[in-house]
């Protein structure tokens, strides 16, 4: 059980249950005890002699996105057993956006640390990481890169859109659209209650190009899973076949180990950025990609992202940028068709876990493609990428705007701002009939970044004040140091860095100040004299740090958004 058999590589090395022996000062006893306990679960010696594939299980009754994971794990086990390995599932924490306080992002790094520890220290030769919801996939990729365990990504897949009263609905762009109408008085209490049961009616992650779908597409681009695995619906039989193949691929990784770090080249990172831009993908993916890159000693430079955005068209017509759903993207040709359209912009030498180049993965162009969903380069949804980076006196280290889901008429705005100092203040005053706001004003939320007690929530989609919504206002400029859901839309500046909680310029913005946004010039400036700002800084009293626990570790170690809001001590040296 410690000598690697020839068909998994010649030579002698610990493998399977012989890996990572517990330390009692007697290695032979440790393995004897381990085998004894394993046999108590009914395994034969023949099974215990096999190499081991660990399966990270993120099923949870709190996580609706992951309710198909038990059957996916059974399919993974079939693939592992058929290929000659022993599958052993193990639980990690599971983070679901609606089920966590203050927000799921606050625990992404905890999940990454949990998963890294289990990958690195349990006996396994390779792993399958089963996840799907938006913070889970980056957490698992961060963990695999840091642990070094050869790992296959398996996502649960998107939900299906369903027909309701003459239109198709799916979480969560439609959730937000109807909630905005409800706030404006266009939808009744009875209708909004009915819609609660119509927006997410099958298993799976959000059915639009939100963060979960974006991260699935990026994981496939990076080579951690097959291209079709990014978009096959959660309830499709293909999803189970993909799971079975993930198990087989993990056994191939035992025979031919590929360190996750080896996939993280600068060229492959650029490929992922190009795909993100072409999808009109989630702004959250920038933070997650920065964190994943940071585990590999790379930087996701916002100015480089902006430069790539100018030469990368949006080609995918899905909500929130367009009209389609993920099932349409899958049926239209999916990632293979998209990557073929982008091929001259990509590093085609990048390899996947099987050592296959991106050029070979996307094929010869003979695939089917539905041009209603995946546009040709000559007829893009937009000739430039969906995301831009902004810099200026309000965001010295950068901020992000999703221009593909914004209102172009607001791209060049200079206006008076209305400031909300934290989420409680926003909740208390946003619908106050006496709020001093006009449609031309700028709404600013501060105190919601990665170091704040709010934990960088998806609160950047500030609601239109009710009195303006009822006048028919659909969009206005909004900005904050937090995030917004990848399913959201609007002219919203996010991830302002440095954040307010660390004393960034955003901390010292006050209602009545003027701010200038210029998408053309990529600038975001606070138009307040330095002497006034100096007086405000001198009067500022930062909040005391949390006393203990995870909150204290985050306060002491979390980086700013441009570095991925990861814990500093977990980042690799550049």
C-alpha positions in Angstrom: 0.0 0.0 0.0 3.0 2.2 -0.1 4.6 1.0 -3.3 3.1 2.7 -6.4 2.1 -0.1 -8.9 3.6 0.0 -12.3 0.5 1.0 -14.2 0.4 4.2 -12.1 4.1 5.0 -12.7 7.2 3.0 -12.1 9.2 3.3 -8.9 8.3 3.3 -5.3 6.5 6.1 -3.6 3.6 6.4 -1.1 0.2 6.2 -2.8 -3.4 5.8 -1.9 -3.9 5.2 1.8 -0.2 5.2 2.2 -0.1 9.0 1.7 0.0 11.5 4.5 0.3 9.1 7.4 -0.8 10.3 10.8 2.1 11.1 13.1 2.4 8.8 16.1 6.1 8.5 16.0 5.7 5.1 14.4 4.8 5.2 10.7 4.1 1.5 10.3 1.6 1.6 13.2 -0.1 4.7 11.7 -0.7 2.8 8.4 -1.8 -0.4 10.3 -4.3 1.7 12.3 -5.6 3.5 9.2 -6.1 0.2 7.3 -7.9 -1.2 10.4 -10.3 1.7 10.5 -10.9 1.6 6.8 -11.7 -2.1 6.9 -14.3 -1.3 9.5 -16.2 0.3 6.7 -16.3 -2.9 4.7 -13.6 -2.3 2.2 -11.7 -5.3 0.9 -7.9 -5.4 0.8 -8.1 -5.3 -3.0 -10.0 -2.0 -2.8 -7.7 -0.5 -0.2 -4.7 -1.3 -2.4 -5.9 1.0 -5.1 -4.9 4.6 -5.6 -7.3 7.1 -4.1 -9.4 9.8 -5.6 -10.8 12.2 -3.0 -14.1 13.8 -3.9 -14.8 17.2 -2.2 -18.5 17.1 -1.3 -20.2 20.5 -0.9 -23.8 19.3 -0.6 -25.7 21.1 2.1 -29.4 21.6 3.0 -28.6 25.3 3.1 -27.3 25.3 -0.5 -30.1 25.0 -3.0 -27.7 25.2 -6.0 -26.0 22.0 -4.8 -28.9 19.7 -4.3 -27.9 17.4 -7.1 -24.4 16.8 -5.7 -25.3 13.4 -4.1 -26.1 11.9 -7.5 -23.1 13.6 -9.1 -20.8 12.0 -6.5 -22.3 8.6 -7.3 -21.5 9.2 -11.0 -18.0 10.3 -10.1 -17.5 7.2 -8.1 -18.5 5.1 -11.1 -15.9 6.8 -13.2 -13.2 6.3 -10.6 -14.0 2.6 -10.0 -14.1 1.8 -13.7 -10.7 3.4 -14.2 -9.1 1.5 -11.4 -9.2 3.9 -8.4 -10.8 4.0 -5.0 -13.2 7.0 -4.6 -13.5 8.5 -1.1 -15.8 11.5 -0.7 -15.2 14.0 2.1 -17.2 17.1 3.2 -16.1 20.7 3.1 -18.0 23.7 4.1 -20.5 24.9 1.5 -21.3 28.6 1.0 -24.6 29.7 -0.6 -25.3 33.4 -1.2 -28.8 33.7 0.3 -28.0 31.5 3.3 -25.0 33.2 5.0 -24.6 36.3 7.1 -23.2 38.8 6.5 -22.6 37.4 3.0 -21.0 34.4 1.3 -18.0 36.3 0.1 -16.9 36.8 3.7 -16.4 33.0 3.9 -14.9 32.2 0.4 -11.4 32.3 1.8 -12.5 30.1 4.8 -13.8 27.5 2.3 -10.6 27.7 0.3 -8.5 27.2 3.5 -10.7 24.3 4.6 -10.5 22.6 1.1 -6.8 23.2 0.8 -6.2 21.6 4.2 -8.2 18.5 3.3 -6.6 18.1 -0.1 -3.1 18.5 1.2 -3.3 16.3 4.3 -5.7 13.4 3.7 -4.5 10.3 1.8 -5.4 11.0 -1.9 -3.6 10.8 -5.2 -6.0 13.1 -7.1 -9.2 14.9 -6.4 -12.6 15.8 -8.0 -13.9 19.1 -6.7 -17.7 19.2 -6.8 -19.1 22.7 -6.5 -21.0 25.2 -8.6 -22.4 28.3 -6.8 -20.5 31.4 -7.3 -18.0 31.5 -4.4 -17.5 27.7 -4.3 -15.7 27.3 -7.6 -13.1 30.0 -7.0 -12.6 28.7 -3.4 -11.9 25.2 -4.7 -9.6 26.3 -7.5 -7.7 28.5 -5.0 -7.4 25.5 -2.7 -6.2 23.1 -5.4 -3.5 25.5 -6.6 -2.2 26.0 -3.1 -2.4 22.4 -2.1 -0.8 21.1 -5.3 -3.1 18.1 -5.5 -4.0 17.2 -9.1 -7.7 18.1 -9.3 -10.6 18.0 -11.7 -13.4 20.6 -11.4 -17.0 19.4 -11.6 -19.7 22.0 -11.4 -23.4 21.2 -10.8 -24.6 23.1 -13.9 -27.2 25.8 -14.4 -30.9 25.6 -13.8 -33.4 25.6 -16.6 -35.6 28.6 -17.5 -39.3 28.0 -17.2 -42.3 29.5 -19.0 -44.6 31.7 -16.9 -47.4 33.9 -18.3 -46.0 34.2 -21.7 -42.3 34.7 -20.9 -39.3 32.6 -19.7 -38.0 33.1 -16.2 -34.9 32.0 -14.4 -32.9 33.3 -11.4 -31.7 35.8 -10.9 -31.8 38.6 -13.4 -35.5 38.1 -13.7 -35.7 38.1 -9.8 -34.1 41.6 -9.8 -36.2 42.9 -12.7 -39.4 42.0 -11.1 -38.3 43.3 -7.7 -37.5 46.6 -9.3 -40.9 46.7 -10.8 -42.5 45.8 -7.4 -40.6 48.7 -5.8 -41.9 51.0 -8.5 -45.5 49.9 -7.9 -45.9 48.0 -11.2 -46.2 44.6 -9.6 -48.7 43.7 -6.9 -48.0 41.9 -3.6 -49.9 38.9 -4.9 -47.9 38.8 -8.2 -44.5 39.0 -6.4 -45.5 36.2 -4.0 -46.4 34.0 -7.0 -43.2 34.8 -8.7 -41.2 33.5 -5.7 -42.1 30.0 -6.8 -41.6 30.6 -10.5 -38.1 32.1 -10.7 -36.0 29.0 -9.7 -37.9 25.8 -10.4 -35.2 23.3 -11.2 -31.9 22.3 -9.5 -28.8 24.1 -10.5 -27.1 27.5 -10.3 -28.5 30.7 -11.7 -29.7 30.2 -15.3 -28.1 33.5 -16.6 -24.5 34.6 -17.1 -24.1 35.4 -13.5 -21.1 34.7 -11.4 -21.7 30.9 -11.1 -21.9 30.4 -14.9 -19.1 32.9 -15.5 -16.8 31.0 -13.2 -17.8 27.6 -14.7 -16.8 29.0 -18.2 -13.5 30.3 -16.8 -12.7 27.0 -15.1 -13.2 25.2 -18.4 -11.1 27.8 -20.3 -8.3 27.3 -17.8 -8.4 23.5 -18.4 -9.7 22.3 -15.1 -12.7 20.6 -16.8 -14.0 19.8 -20.3 -15.5 22.7 -22.3 -19.1 21.2 -22.4 -19.0 20.9 -18.6 -19.3 24.6 -18.3 -22.8 24.8 -19.6 -24.6 21.5 -19.6 -27.8 22.0 -17.5 -27.9 20.6 -14.0 -30.9 18.3 -14.8 -29.6 17.0 -18.1 -28.3 13.4 -18.3 -25.1 14.9 -19.8 -24.3 16.3 -16.4 -24.1 12.8 -14.9 -22.0 11.6 -17.8 -19.7 14.6 -17.3 -19.4 13.6 -13.6 -18.5 10.0 -14.5 -15.8 11.3 -16.9 -14.5 13.6 -14.1 -13.9 10.5 -12.0 -12.1 8.8 -14.9 -10.0 11.9 -15.6 -8.9 12.1 -11.9 -7.5 8.5 -12.3 -5.7 9.6 -15.4 -4.1 12.4 -13.3 -2.7 9.7 -11.0 -1.0 8.0 -13.9 0.1 11.4 -15.4 0.1 13.9 -12.5 -0.6 17.6 -13.5 -0.1 20.1 -10.8 -3.0 22.7 -10.8 -0.3 25.4 -10.6 1.0 24.4 -14.1 -2.3 25.5 -15.7 -1.9 29.0 -14.3 0.4 30.6 -16.9 0.1 34.2 -17.9 -1.2 33.2 -21.3 -3.9 31.1 -19.8 -4.9 33.8 -17.4 -5.2 36.2 -20.3 -7.4 33.6 -22.0 -9.7 33.6 -19.0 -9.9 37.4 -19.0 -10.7 37.4 -22.8 -13.5 34.9 -22.2 -14.9 36.8 -19.2 -15.0 39.9 -21.4 -16.6 38.2 -24.4 -19.2 36.5 -22.2 -20.3 39.9 -20.8 -19.6 38.0 -17.6 -19.8 38.9 -13.9 -17.8 41.7 -12.3 -17.3 39.2 -9.4 -15.2 37.1 -11.6 -12.5 39.8 -11.6 -12.1 39.5 -7.8 -12.2 35.7 -8.0 -9.7 35.5 -10.9 -7.4 37.9 -9.1 -7.5 35.6 -6.0 -6.9 32.5 -8.1 -4.0 34.1 -9.9 -2.6 35.3 -6.6 -2.3 31.7 -5.4 -0.1 31.1 -8.4 2.1 34.1 -8.0 0.4 36.0 -10.8 -1.3 39.4 -10.8 -4.5 40.3 -12.6 -3.6 43.8 -13.6 -6.7 46.0 -14.0 -5.0 48.2 -16.6 -4.2 45.1 -18.6 -7.8 43.9 -18.2 -8.9 47.3 -19.6 -6.6 47.0 -22.5 -7.8 43.5 -23.4 -11.4 44.8 -23.1 -10.8 47.3 -25.9 -9.9 44.4 -28.3 -12.3 41.7 -27.1 -15.9 41.8 -28.4 -19.0 40.7 -26.4 -20.3 37.7 -28.4 -22.7 36.0 -26.1 -26.3 37.2 -26.0 -27.4 36.1 -22.5 -29.0 37.9 -19.6 -28.1 40.3 -17.9 -26.3 41.7 -21.0 -28.6 40.1 -23.6 -31.8 38.0 -23.6 -30.8 34.3 -23.5 -30.2 31.7 -20.8 -27.5 29.2 -20.1 -29.4 26.3 -21.6 -29.5 28.4 -24.9 -25.7 28.9 -24.7 -25.2 25.2 -24.3 -27.5 24.3 -27.2 -25.9 27.1 -29.3 -22.5 25.5 -29.2 -21.2 26.6 -25.8 -17.6 27.2 -24.9 -16.2 25.4 -28.0 -18.1 27.7 -30.3 -17.2 30.8 -28.3 -13.5 30.0 -28.1 -13.4 29.3 -31.9 -14.6 32.8 -32.5 -11.9 34.2 -30.2 -9.1 31.9 -31.4 -6.9 34.6 -32.9 -7.0 36.5 -29.5 -6.0 33.5 -27.4 -2.9 31.6 -26.3 -3.8 28.3 -28.1 -0.8 26.5 -26.7 -2.3 26.5 -23.2 -2.8 22.9 -21.9 -5.6 21.3 -20.0 -5.3 18.5 -17.4 -4.9 15.9 -20.1 -2.1 17.9 -21.7 -4.3 18.8 -24.7 -3.7 22.3 -26.2 -6.5 24.8 -26.4 -6.1 24.7 -30.2 -7.0 21.0 -30.2 -9.7 21.4 -27.6 -11.7 23.8 -29.7 -11.3 21.7 -32.9 -11.4 22.7 -36.6 -14.5 24.9 -36.7 -16.9 22.2 -37.9 -19.0 22.4 -34.8 -22.6 23.7 -34.8 -23.2 27.3 -33.7 -26.5 29.2 -33.2 -25.8 32.8 -34.2 -28.7 34.1 -32.2 -26.8 33.3 -29.0 -23.1 33.2 -30.0 -22.4 35.9 -32.4 -19.8 36.0 -35.2 -17.0 38.4 -34.7 -18.4 40.6 -37.5 -21.7 41.0 -35.8 -21.0 41.2 -32.0 -23.3 42.1 -29.2 -20.7 44.8 -28.6 -17.4 45.5 -30.4 -15.6 45.9 -27.0 -15.5 43.9 -23.8 -18.2 44.0 -21.1 -15.9 45.4 -18.3 -13.8 48.4 -17.9 -11.4 49.6 -15.1 -11.5 53.1 -13.7 -8.8 55.0 -11.8 -8.7 58.5 -10.3 -8.8 60.4 -7.0 -11.8 58.4 -5.7 -10.2 55.0 -6.8 -6.4 55.3 -6.8 -6.1 51.5 -7.0 -9.0 51.0 -9.4 -12.7 50.3 -9.7 -14.8 48.3 -12.1 -17.8 49.1 -14.3 -19.8 46.5 -16.3 -20.5 48.7 -19.4 -22.3 45.9 -21.2 -25.1 46.0 -18.6 -25.1 49.8 -18.1 -26.8 52.8 -19.7 -24.4 54.5 -22.2 -26.1 57.9 -21.7 -24.7 57.8 -18.1 -21.1 57.0 -19.0 -20.0 60.6 -18.8 -21.5 62.0 -15.6 -20.5 64.7 -13.2 -23.0 65.2 -10.4 -23.8 65.8 -6.8 -23.7 62.6 -4.7 -25.9 61.2 -2.0 -23.9 59.1 0.5 -25.0 56.1 2.6 -22.5 55.2 5.4 -23.0 51.4 5.5 -25.9 49.0 4.8 -28.0 50.0 7.8 -28.0 53.6 6.6 -28.9 52.6 3.1 -31.8 50.5 4.3 -33.0 53.3 6.6 -33.0 56.1 4.1 -33.1 54.9 0.5 -36.9 55.1 0.4 -37.3 58.2 2.5 -39.7 60.5 0.6 -37.6 63.4 1.8 -34.3 62.0 0.4 -32.6 64.8 -1.4 -32.0 63.0 -4.7 -32.8 63.5 -8.4 -32.4 61.1 -11.3 -29.2 63.0 -12.3 -27.6 62.4 -8.8 -25.0 59.7 -7.9 -25.8 57.2 -5.2 -22.7 56.3 -3.1 -22.5 53.4 -0.6 -19.4 53.2 1.5 -18.3 50.9 4.3 -19.1 47.6 2.5 -15.7 46.5 1.3 -13.7 43.3 2.1 -12.4 44.5 5.5 -15.8 46.0 6.6 -18.1 44.1 8.9 -20.4 43.7 5.9 -17.7 41.5 4.2 -18.0 42.8 0.7 -21.6 41.8 0.0 -23.5 42.0 -3.3 -25.0 45.3 -2.2 -23.6 47.4 -5.0 -26.9 47.1 -6.9 -28.3 50.0 -4.8 -32.0 50.1 -5.4 -33.4 53.1 -7.2 -35.0 55.3 -4.5 -38.7 54.4 -4.4 -39.9 57.9 -5.2 -37.7 57.9 -8.4 -38.7 54.4 -9.3 -42.3 55.4 -9.3 -41.5 58.2 -11.6 -40.2 55.6 -14.1 -36.4 56.0 -13.4 -34.8 52.7 -14.4 -31.1 53.5 -13.9 -28.8 56.0 -12.4 -25.1 56.1 -11.5 -24.3 54.1 -8.3 -21.0 53.3 -6.8 -19.5 51.5 -3.8 -16.6 49.5 -2.4 -18.6 46.3 -2.4 -19.8 43.9 -5.2 -23.0 43.2 -7.1 -24.5 40.0 -8.3 -23.4 38.8 -11.7 -27.1 38.6 -12.5 -27.6 42.4 -11.9 -27.5 45.3 -14.4 -27.2 49.1 -14.2 -24.6 51.9 -14.4 -22.8 50.7 -11.3 -19.1 51.3 -10.3 -17.9 48.6 -8.0 -14.8 47.4 -6.0 -13.6 51.0 -5.3 -10.1 50.6 -3.9 -8.8 51.3 -1.4 -12.1 50.7 0.4 -13.6 53.0 3.0 -12.8 50.8 6.0 -9.0 51.1 5.4 -9.2 54.9 5.0 -9.4 55.0 1.2 -10.7 58.2 -0.4 -14.2 56.8 -0.4 -14.3 57.0 3.4 -14.3 60.8 3.2 -17.0 61.4 0.6 -20.0 63.3 2.0 -23.4 64.0 0.6 -23.3 67.1 -1.6 -19.8 66.4 -2.9 -19.4 66.2 -6.7 -18.0 63.2 -8.4 -17.0 62.8 -12.1 -17.3 59.5 -13.9 -15.8 59.2 -17.4 -15.9 55.8 -19.1 -14.2 57.4 -22.1 -11.3 58.5 -20.1 -11.5 55.6 -17.6 -11.5 58.0 -14.7 -13.4 58.3 -11.4 -12.7 61.5 -9.5 -13.9 63.1 -6.3 -14.1 66.9 -6.9 -13.3 68.1 -3.4 -10.4 70.3 -2.4 -7.5 68.6 -0.7 -7.7 70.9 2.3 -11.3 69.8 2.9 -10.3 66.1 2.6 -7.4 66.6 5.0 -9.7 68.0 7.6 -12.1 65.0 7.2 -9.2 62.5 7.5 -8.0 64.2 10.7 -11.4 63.8 12.2 -11.9 60.1 11.2 -12.0 57.5 14.0 -11.6 54.0 12.5 -13.8 51.3 14.0 -12.0 48.9 16.4 -11.1 45.5 15.0 -13.2 42.4 15.8 -12.2 40.7 19.0 -11.5 37.2 17.8 -12.2 34.4 15.4 -12.6 34.4 11.6 -13.7 38.1 11.6 -10.5 39.1 13.3 -8.4 37.1 10.8 -10.2 38.7 7.9 -9.7 42.1 9.4 -5.9 41.5 9.8 -5.2 39.7 6.6 -7.7 40.4 3.8 -6.4 42.2 0.7 -8.2 44.8 -1.3 -10.3 43.9 -4.3 -7.6 44.3 -7.0 -5.7 41.5 -5.2 -8.7 39.3 -5.0 -9.8 40.0 -1.4 -7.8 36.9 -0.4 -6.0 36.5 2.9 -2.5 38.0 2.4 -0.7 35.1 4.0 -2.2 32.6 1.6 -1.0 34.3 -1.6 2.0 32.9 -3.3 5.2 34.9 -3.6 5.4 36.5 -7.1 
